[in-house]
Amino acid sequence: MAQSPDKPSAKKLHIKTFGCQMNAYDSERMAEALQPAGFQLTAQMAEADLVILNTCHIREKAAEKVYSELGRVRLAKEARKAQGRDTMIAVAGCVAQAEGREIIARAPVVDIVVGPQSYHRLGQLVAEAASTGKRSVETEFPAEDKFAELPARPAGKRQVSAFVTVQEGCDKFCSFCVVPYTRGAEYSRTPGEIVAEVERLAARGVREVTLLGQNVNAYHGDGPDGAAWSLASLLRRLAGIPSIERLRFTTSHPHDMDDGLIDLFGEEPKLMPYLHLPFQAGSDRILAAMNRKHTADDYETLVAKIRQARPDIALSTDIIVGFPGETERDFEETLALAGRVRFAQAYSFKYSARPGTPAAKLEDQVPEPAKKERLASLQALLEESRRSFDRQTVGRRLPVLFEGKGRKPGQIAGRSPYLQAVYVDAPEGLIGNIAEVDISAAGPNSLTGVIDSGFEWREPVQAAL
């Protein structure tokens, strides 16, 4: 069958995503933005006409990992070239934003460097590179709203859960963090934009939506009447979409947890009892050096208010050990706070300097062996706390949203309200449903259980294709 003359020929796109959930969302939107140009996703780099590395600058040696990956991409490009086919290579994301010109200088294989605020221009950048052969760097913070410039999210295969970015950037300027420099100032999308996107996702069968932002609880989108909506206001509106049954949000800053948002955990059943709330350090001296804008007591007082509103809430956090100037006493205060709060999940890291951040210039850097020892001690405590929380769910009946196949035949997998992985023996037809599950065991990283025998499942919502 002859192809329609106005339809672009199919080209293959491979995206490798590093880092956070927001990068995963960005990768999905980049793929959608390139669909009108005829690009279709492939899991195989070797067959891709365009390879995008969507990078993250948060973890240690982020740039070095990008250059290492570019070495592998170069080999794939050379193999395709030997077959008479070309491969275009783009580096996107936060490393691209921070080191755009250096990437072009150090990696001749790269055709396009594009920052996270400009990926809506990918189609244009790819077309220009293909027609002129010129390499480009697009890392300015554009005046236009990239979300308004992106195409509406197209219909596709049915999803059960989805991410939606509602806020980007950060104005807090923690001394260790590159986000204000790579993502820019705090910016919130309008509620109307977000509601329309979530409604379209709901039509595709999505049952759970996680709202994303570098500082998501600072959300302040302009409503139709010109008044700013808070995150609590936005969540209440999204809870009114009938087929959306679960709502989550991440990542939050303690400074922006207002009473309205805290109260919503006790008032809105669609808002899941899980909150990621980084505290970073338990020493007030170190928190001040980090420019965190809260004390350890502020954090614990906030946790108490949240647990009063929703006693069963699962808290997760981020913690940095070995920040410049951290003493053993400072670290012991971090251990003590983590022990008192008892997190259901936590992410802990050794401090590593990020070029351009104030902390990178501080003296009294903690020796690597001390950082390694402290991290091991902290992670042992955090792991015990996590396992304890999981064990407390054994014997309980929890609603589980099933998202896909399990690890063995006849098994399906889902998530509890507390974001724990749950596995049960059940038919695949249950995927997309929420079922009551009697939790029977807690393994190292997941729960297992049995579906309530009285559960009557229904066909999941079909995608609008």
Secondary structure, DSSP 8 states (H G I E B T S, - for coil): ----TTS---EEEEEEE-SSHHHHHHHHHHHHHHGGGTEEE-S-GGG-SEEEEEE-SSSTTHHHHHHHHHHHHHHHHHHHHHTT---EEEEEEHHHHHHHHHHHHH-TT--EEE-TTSGGGHHHHHHHHHHH---EEE-S--SS-HHHHS------S--SEEEEE-EE--SS--TT--HHHHT-S-EE--HHHHHHHHHHHHHTT--EEEEE-TTGGG--EE-TTS-EE-HHHHHHHHHTSTT--EEEEE---GGG--HHHHHHHHH-TTB-SEEE---B-S-HHHHHHHT-S--HHHHHHHHHHHHHH-TT-EEEEEEEES-TT--HHHHHHHHHHHHHH--SEEEEEE----TTSGGGG-S----HHHHHHHHHHHHHHHHHHHHHHHHHTTT-EEEEEEEEE-SSTTEEEEE-TT--EEEEE--GGGTT-EEEEEEEEE-SS-EEEEE-TT-----------
